[in-house]
Amino acid sequence: MTYDVAVLPGDGIGPEITRAAVAVLQRAAELSGFSVRAADCPIGGAAIDQFGCPLPDDTVSACKDSAAVLLGAVGGPRWDNLPGDLRPEKGLLSIRGALGLYANLRPATVYPALRSASPLRDEILGDGIDIMVVRELTGGIYFGRRGRCEKDGEMVAFDTEEYSAHEIRRILKVAFELARGRGGRLCSVDKANVLESSRLWREIANEMAREYPDVRLTHMYVDNCAMQLVRKPNQFDTIVTGNMFGDILSDEASQITGSIGMLPSASLGEGSLGLYEPIHGSAPDIAGKDLANPIGSILSAALMLRHSLGHPDAANAVESAVRRALDGGLRTADIASAGGEVVGTARMAKSILSALQ
Ligand code: NAD
């Protein structure tokens, strides 16, 4: 079996980290008896330089024809002064839209070897943290009606939080299924004490919970959740929430792990096609210097193996290889700690490759 994967390296450190992730992906596939054919496609600033637009049509077609998409990062100071529609970030928003990706998965895990990198105290980290934040990606206030008008002689601006029942149902389904395969606990986060859209969200969640008797559904207001994430993070297993709350909470959850370079993400839609990318940006300050941590991209490849290619064993093997490399004391500069050996992108990737079993 051969899977086609579209690789969108993008800008800055994007090419270095995706190169590392593709090598690990292909080796993990080989060890599990299948293969991955990777094809590079332009996006972001690289595409602007070459084709005059951040997302060429050929890139969209190649992604649609693939089993999954691996993205590096886009953007950089070179393109900062272009008009909005021509900026690298537009390429990213457009590819998510073109592929109909409405569910954003952001795992936040504190690796035992990296506990000291977390800003939280040891007793708060407890037995460790393993949270999956599921964020709705294409609805809510970021996509609702907006505008400005004159009212009582002054300018008024408004944005609208709007969710339809089918948008709520499809993201909750993703979350219930994920929670079922993890710790069996799902916390739905809303603001049902104030917002009507949250009250509909809660009703549908309670209704759907009957189809998932093996998942324990709880509800939490978003302000309390923001507090609980730093007070007692290991109470959470899977969190599901709307677009704006998820935007904020997933960044907060990622920060308790201590390193932006370690964290993967997945964006999923109706079918199995998904887009996988580290949560960090293109880090122009360290691009091309062999300084970037490739682990966020490598763990994104693990998510791809699990959610798009249907090979959870190969995904587990990649995650274990990352753990072994860290347990062995290797660190890139962003996660350097006393006693660890500081290595570059290529050496970290190579040691994860050789730790693959
Ligand atoms: P950034 O995530 O690129 O960098 C923030 C800091 O983290 C920098 O000091 C950087 O060196 C460091 N860092 C990031 N990834 C790292 C890694 N893998 N290893 C080691 N260190 C790492 O965020 P920024 O500086 O705000 O943005 C830079 C560019 O990236 C901007 O053009 C921005 O628009 C773009 N951006 C793109 C995405 C994306 O493609 N998904 C996301 C965020 C920002």
Boltz pocket constraint, residues with backbone or C-beta under 6 A from the ligand:
constraints:
  - pocket:
      binder: B
      contacts: [[A, 13], [A, 72], [A, 73], [A, 74], [A, 75], [A, 76], [A, 77], [A, 89], [A, 92], [A, 260], [A, 261], [A, 262], [A, 277], [A, 278], [A, 279], [A, 280], [A, 281], [A, 282], [A, 283], [A, 284], [A, 285], [A, 286], [A, 291], [A, 292], [A, 293], [A, 294], [A, 296], [A, 334]]
      max_distance: 6.0
